[in-house]
Amino acid sequence: MKIRRWEQDKEINLSEMKNQLENEGLSSFLWQDDIGTFYPAHTHSYTEVRWIVSGSITFGVNGEEVTLYSGDRLELPANTSHYAKMSDETSTSYLCASINDFS
C-alpha cells in the first residue's frame, strides 16, 4: 500500500489532480459517497488508486486501518483484501483510477 499525504499549505485543485493522473497515463472519474458509507472486505484485479478531494476515508488492510483526508492519495496493489468506510461527519468525494497490472 502506498500513501501520499497532501502538503498542508497547498490548495486542493481538482483539475490539477485530474491532470496529474492523466499525465501518469491514468483516466479517472469523480465519485462521491454519503456519510458513513461502508464497503466490506473485497479485492480488485488491478491496482486501485483513490485521491481524496473532500471528506475522509478509512481503509482497512491486513488488520490495520489508515485514514486519508482531503488531498491524500492511496495506491492499493491488485488482489489486496481491504474495506473502506467514509467519514461519519460529511460526504466524501474522491477521484477513482486504476493501474492494470497485466504483463
C-alpha positions in Angstrom: 0.0 0.0 0.0 1.4 3.4 -1.0 0.1 6.6 0.6 1.0 10.1 -0.4 0.0 12.8 2.1 -1.1 16.2 0.9 1.1 19.2 1.7 -0.9 21.2 4.3 -0.2 24.6 2.8 -1.2 23.6 -0.8 -4.7 24.3 -2.0 -6.7 21.3 -3.4 -7.4 21.7 -7.1 -9.5 19.1 -8.7 -8.3 20.0 -12.3 -4.7 19.7 -11.3 -5.3 16.4 -9.6 -7.0 15.0 -12.7 -4.3 16.4 -14.9 -1.6 14.7 -12.8 -3.4 11.3 -13.1 -3.7 11.9 -16.8 0.0 12.7 -17.1 0.6 9.3 -15.4 -1.4 7.6 -18.2 -4.5 7.1 -15.9 -8.0 8.1 -16.7 -10.1 9.0 -13.6 -13.6 9.8 -12.6 -15.0 11.7 -9.6 -17.1 9.6 -7.1 -19.0 10.7 -4.0 -20.1 8.6 -1.1 -22.7 9.6 1.5 -21.9 10.0 5.2 -20.9 6.6 6.8 -20.9 4.6 3.6 -19.1 1.2 4.1 -17.6 -1.2 1.6 -17.0 -4.6 3.1 -13.7 -6.5 2.5 -13.1 -7.1 -1.2 -10.3 -7.2 -3.8 -9.7 -5.9 -7.3 -7.7 -7.4 -10.1 -6.0 -4.1 -10.6 -4.1 -1.5 -8.5 -6.7 0.8 -7.0 -5.9 4.5 -7.0 -8.0 6.8 -4.8 -7.3 10.5 -4.4 -9.4 12.3 -1.8 -11.0 15.6 -2.8 -13.1 16.2 0.3 -14.1 14.3 3.4 -12.2 11.3 4.6 -11.9 7.5 4.0 -10.6 4.9 6.4 -9.2 1.8 4.7 -8.6 -1.4 6.5 -5.8 -3.6 5.2 -4.0 -6.5 6.8 -5.5 -5.8 10.2 -4.5 -2.1 10.2 -6.5 1.0 9.5 -5.3 4.1 7.8 -7.4 7.3 7.3 -7.0 9.5 4.3 -8.1 13.2 4.2 -8.5 15.8 1.5 -5.6 15.7 -0.8 -4.2 12.3 0.3 -3.7 9.6 -2.3 -3.8 5.8 -2.0 -2.4 3.2 -4.3 -3.5 -0.3 -3.2 -1.9 -3.2 -5.1 -4.0 -5.7 -7.1 -5.6 -8.5 -5.2 -5.2 -6.8 -1.7 -8.1 -7.5 0.5 -9.4 -4.3 2.0 -12.5 -2.5 3.3 -13.4 1.2 3.2 -15.5 3.4 5.4 -16.4 7.0 4.8 -16.5 9.8 7.4 -19.4 9.9 9.8 -19.5 13.7 9.6 -19.5 14.6 5.9 -19.9 13.1 2.5 -16.6 12.1 0.8 -15.6 12.9 -2.8 -12.6 11.2 -4.5 -11.0 10.5 -7.8 -11.0 6.9 -8.8 -8.4 5.5 -11.2 -6.7 2.1 -11.7 -3.5 0.7 -12.9 -3.8 -2.6 -14.9 -1.2 -5.0 -13.6 -1.3 -7.3 -16.6 2.1 -8.3 -18.0 
